[in-house]
Amino acid sequence: MVLADPQTADPQTLTEEPQPTPVVEILSGAQITCRSLDAEGVKTVFGYPGGAVIPLYDAIPDAAFKHVLVRFEQWAALAAVGYARATGEVGVCIATSGPGATNLVTGLADALLDSVPIVAITGQVNQALIGRDGFQEVDITGITLPVTKHNYLVRRAEDIAPTLKEAFYLARSGRPGPVLVDIPKDVFLAKTRFDYPTRAGRKSYQPNLTPNLRQVRLAADAIDKAKKPLIMAGHGIVLSNAGELFKRFAERSDIPVIYTLLGLGAMDEEHPLSLGMMGMHGHRHVNRALEECDLLVNIGARFDDRATGKVAGFATNAKIVHVDIDPAEIGKNIRTDVPVVGDAGEALKLLVHEIEPGDHSGWMAWIQSERNVALERALDDVPETPEPYAIIKAIAEITDREAIVTTDVGQHQMWSAQYLGIKHGARWITSGGLGTMGFGLPSAIGAKMGRPDLEVWAVIGDGGFQMSSNELATAVQERLDINIAIINNGFLGMVRQWQDLFQNRNYSEVAISAPDFVKLAEAYGATGIRVTKSDEIVPAIQRARSIKGPVLIDFVIDAEANVYPIVPPGASNSEMMHHPQWVPPEEDL
Ligand SMILES: Cc1ncc(C[n+]2csc(CCOP(=O)(O)OP(=O)(O)O)c2C)c(N)n1
């Protein structure tokens, strides 16, 4: 029989038939953990087994999600980060107690600084051994307290499901971040009924998504009055999936847009209002615009020092509007005139309505006149040795800027940020806040697992690649179509560059040897290609795209190529140093 809808039916007419009692399932803590992940809709987890999680691994074959066996737990955490950033879903990683758990710490810190939602599950020793220096016991909740949004030690099997429910909620809500759930072995083994909660929440945690309308109106008023406004786009726009709204806001206000490293792709960099990256390796015209602007509207960025340079010299003529979901960010690094606390998307929805259509074509023309035109022209001469910027541009052009690109940390990362011309923020996956070397390959693995439909490139330095090259085995085992571009200069390039420019060329411990990367790729069962000449760049990229499975291209570049512009550490953005070939625009004919 069809039962009446209890919401709408007259209570008198509701049938009194007894409801079948739901079947209560008695499961082990390990099974509950797996069923909870399934209930959260988790499709892929990245992990590595060990003693304390053997019961969990016993249950994993019956779970609906897929487990990817990494080669080092740190890269499980960063694969989860890559997965989360590519999909917008929560990334999940698993490690055993002790050394497994401590290996996650860097990945958790990376996720915290870049506001990435991940849940890490660690095994813990039996509760009877906690505090007794049991084998592989570390106080991982104590260790990770400063690098997680929240963490838990679960003491009863009954608490696993509600704790995981809350962990996922905390990771993805408000300002996203990493949450760790530590589960002792005896809790995995204990049995109890499984009942996944439908809701999660805490009285003490109420993220404020919708901004105060009065603050939005003050911001709109400042925007309407400004003569030389700039929008600073941050990761918050990408995280709240607010690209379309952001474009409408920029277009309606007609305000030029500059990007933080993680804000790149908040709007297509080829949009006429897009100016490019700001800060330490920002474009000249962008940093010049920051000096001149009378209003800076920061949406979803946290005024990181790599973006601001010396605070005292930052946007000194500008009134500051700061839209951020985290009230703790307001006024933390930069004085703020109009704070707007809320989700970037919610704030943009209101702002688009409140602002008047603007016209800043004169201001835009001035900014464009400050571009590095002379340098761009000089860079058109093609030398025989592959130029790093030419490699990056070729990847962008050949993939039509549609591929996911992950990077490692260093010069190649900055060349990528400068020359990829990023179209979609969620396809630009780089370690911003923590600057974690080794990030490039595991995050590409995570991204490809999450978005198998998209082409994935990892741009990596020869130093950083040697930190996580073991993950080639994971990529081969999973038969992942990932293309790896090693920008090989034989140095820890970015450190060498600082020594070159700021330490009187005292190249201390930066020359780094490497295995033959082509042979290394082949040893793992991947394909290796070497490029030593400029005219080999394009054919190599095309060939890599046509080959199944992981492909590594070893691009051998000029060992001492530098990234320009560069703002010296501790200096203002206005004190940027330029490429030696650079000619100021007024002298450019
Ligand atoms: C784990 C870690 N250790 C050290 C650093 C400091 N660091 C930043 S960039 C860099 C050099 C990177 O060299 P490479 O990977 O070859 O890339 P390149 O700069 O040459 O492009 C180093 C050592 C870091 N960011 N992360």
The ligand as an ORCA input file, in Angstrom:
! r2SCAN-3c Opt
* xyz 1 1
  C      60.245     20.200      1.521
  C      60.966     21.432      1.103
  N      62.284     21.560      1.364
  C      62.937     22.677      0.980
  C      62.287     23.692      0.342
  C      63.021     24.959     -0.048
  N      63.051     25.131     -1.489
  C      62.180     25.909     -2.158
  S      62.411     25.921     -3.785
  C      63.737     24.883     -3.661
  C      64.498     24.458     -4.874
  C      63.693     23.591     -5.741
  O      64.523     23.046     -6.734
  P      63.916     22.203     -7.912
  O      62.936     21.229     -7.389
  O      65.001     21.662     -8.739
  O      63.058     23.293     -8.712
  P      63.563     24.614     -9.471
  O      63.557     25.724     -8.489
  O      64.931     24.346    -10.002
  O      62.563     24.829    -10.540
  C      63.970     24.546     -2.332
  C      65.064     23.678     -1.870
  C      60.907     23.515      0.132
  N      60.160     24.457     -0.444
  N      60.277     22.378      0.493
*
